[in-house]
Amino acid sequence: MPKKELKFEQALSRLSDIVEAIEDGETTLDNAIKLYKEGLSIAQNCGDILGKYESEVLTLQKNADEAFTLAPFQPAMEAKSCMTM
């Protein structure tokens, strides 16, 4: 049976729970590894969701002539590298 896809907010909440469970040190090594793998999968899913919506986000930019235009969102390089860690 395929796993149910979590909504973004649910995925972030689950990821937070996983981090807390691993950091508290009360879980076994086997369980910590399972949680870590689950967390990686959830983080990848969150990145995919954000990537999908990133193309839909527009930013308001000021031109040299002081007029405003809408342009596609272009994330900073630091934000991109954070997603790949």
N, C-alpha and C positions, 0 to 999 in steps of 0.2 A: 504494500500500500504506500503511495507517495506521501511525503511529508506535506502537511498543510503550510502554505506560504503565509508568513506573518506580514501584517501591515507594518509600515516603517516604524511607527511609534511603539508597536508591540515588540518589534525586533530590538529596538534600542533598550526597551525595558528589560527584555530577556538578557541582552548583552550585559547590562548593568548588574543583573542578578548573578550572571556567570562570573563576572569579575569579582564581585563581592564574595562569592563562594570560594573561589580560588585563593583570594587574598586572606581570608580569615584563617586559613591553615587547618581547618577542621575536617577537610575531606581527604580521602585516600589518594594516593598517587594515581592509581588507575582511574578513579573518578575525575581527578583534576585534568588528566590527559583527555578524557572524553569531553569534559566541559570545554577545554581549550579548543579542541577540534570543532565542537559545536559553535563556539564563539567565532572562530575563523570563518566558518560557513555563513553565519549571520552577518558578520562584518562585510563579507564579500557581497552578500545580498543587499545590504544597506548601500554599499558603494554603487551597485548596479542600479538601484532605485534612484539614487541621487544623480547618477550619470544620465539616466533617462529624462529626468525633469530639468537637468541643467540646460539642455537645449531649448527648453520652453521659457526660460527666464530671460527677461530683457532688462537692460540697464539704461538709465537715463544719462546721456553724456552731453557735456557742454562743448560745442564747437568753438573754433577760434573766433568766429564772428558773434559769440555769446548766445547763439541759438541752441536749443536743446533738441536732441534726436534720440530715438530708441535704437539700441544696438544689441546684438546677442551677448549674453553673459560670457566673460572670459575669466576663468578662475586664475588666481595667482599661482605661480609654480610651487610655492610652499604648500598650498592646500592640496595640490595634486600629489606631491610626494608623500604627504601624510596618509593619503588613501592607500598607497601601495605598501605601507609598512605592515 
